Amino acid sequence: MTQTAAILSFLRAGRVLTPLDALRRFGCLRLAARALDLRHAGHDVRCRLVVVGPQRKRVGLYWLATP
């Protein structure tokens, strides 16, 4: 299974994904690129920047919008 397919399956289960989660779960260093691949394939992948951690880092939170 490709990274893109694995990420799509994960998102279809109603879960959300951050870049660090994608690295840990799928070995994916470029979640934004995989999300773009999914968008080009017709999937409605959404992203919102969230602030996390004590150092207040901003990261993307990705999910699959339901129709």
Number of C-alpha atoms within 10 A of each C-alpha: 6 8 15 18 12 14 23 18 12 17 17 14 11 11 12 15 19 19 17 16 14 18 14 11 14 15 12 18 13 12 23 15 12 17 22 15 14 18 14 11 9 9 15 16 18 14 18 11 12 12 12 10 7 6 7 9 10 12 15 17 16 20 23 22 13 9 4
